[in-house]
Amino acid sequence: LRTLSGNTVRFLQRGALDVASSNLQTIGELVDRMGKITASLRAFVRRSGDQGEASLEQAVDAALLLLQSHPGYAAVQLHRNYAQGPDDVRLAIEQTRLEQILVNLIANALDAMSEQAERQLWLSGQDDGERYRLTVRDNGPGIAADVRVHLFEPFFTTKPGEKGLGLGLTLSASLAAAAGSLTVQHPESGGTAFELNLAK
């Protein structure tokens, strides 16, 4: 920003308005990006109380509603198999926290499958008595072995250009930590599976 603003002053002095205008547009885009990063960091540190109870059905519906405008949403084939009988699954996590985790995981899955014709997304759950395991799995290309160790690091992203801030998985793991954990698996059949393990 310092370099661009300094250059812009010089270009204005020289009458190079087109270059100055381009610089100002870039500055605006950088400020927007900084805003997104700081908003994510605020969400990361401004954690609500760790107590709470969430409806899994409601959290999934809310996440899918938020993601309807995602470019890959319309083409995905969604498979749900997480309910245990007629009753909704209740989990020991704050509702909006669970919704944010699911938005991040499902959005990542949609991004991962963006280049392929057939897109499959599975939301599957398993009740282990006192704990519940929810798996979000896609049939995308999977994650390269050399980057797997960095997945939960802040600001690490495999998305090109301005598409990713590299905070989604870090934030999701932090939000999950109060009531359980978030881990990743790499199925031999392909794709990626994130497992959310939460207390009931």
Number of C-alpha atoms within 10 A of each C-alpha: 13 8 8 14 15 11 15 20 13 12 17 14 11 10 11 13 13 11 14 21 14 13 20 16 12 15 16 13 13 13 13 11 14 13 12 13 16 11 11 16 14 11 13 16 11 9 12 12 9 15 10 14 15 20 17 21 14 16 20 20 13 16 21 18 11 13 18 11 10 12 11 18 18 11 15 17 11 12 12 12 12 20 15 11 7 6 8 14 18 16 21 20 25 20 17 16 21 25 23 18 24 22 22 18 23 23 19 17 27 23 18 22 22 17 12 11 9 12 21 18 21 19 19 16 20 15 17 11 8 9 16 21 18 21 24 20 25 26 21 21 14 20 16 10 8 7 11 13 9 11 18 21 14 15 16 17 19 15 13 7 8 8 10 15 18 18 21 26 22 18 23 24 18 20 26 21 16 17 20 19 17 22 14 16 15 16 13 8 8 14 20 23 23 19 20 25 23 22 19 18
